[in-house]
């Protein structure tokens, strides 16, 4: 099982798990690569999703304050919306499946026939 470390960011009201920044940076780099492969400038992509150029730039740098709606909209414009369905997909959640199996009873008892009498 993984161990997660939590640390404080600039504001004491914001906490980030260890590794979040790196994951967002990796996603941002992937989005930048997809944008460039489609010959889109930051301005063109920003105009398509109705945001400021700085929002796209921050997204591509992995800024932790980016709105999830903007991320999904960018993925849709780039034709990568199917990747959203893989996020937290219960069919690929091996840990979740294992934990669920542990909760199941070792043996199942036969139930008595239920009556329709009320």
Long-range contacts (C-beta under 8 A, 24 or more apart in sequence): 1-95, 9-64, 16-64, 20-64, 21-62, 21-64, 22-62, 23-62, 24-62, 24-63, 24-64, 24-66, 25-61, 25-62, 26-62, 27-62, 27-71, 28-59, 28-60, 28-61, 28-62, 28-63, 29-60, 29-62, 31-59, 31-60, 31-74, 31-75, 31-78, 32-60, 34-78, 34-80, 35-60, 35-78, 38-78, 45-74, 45-77, 45-78, 48-77, 49-73, 49-74, 49-77
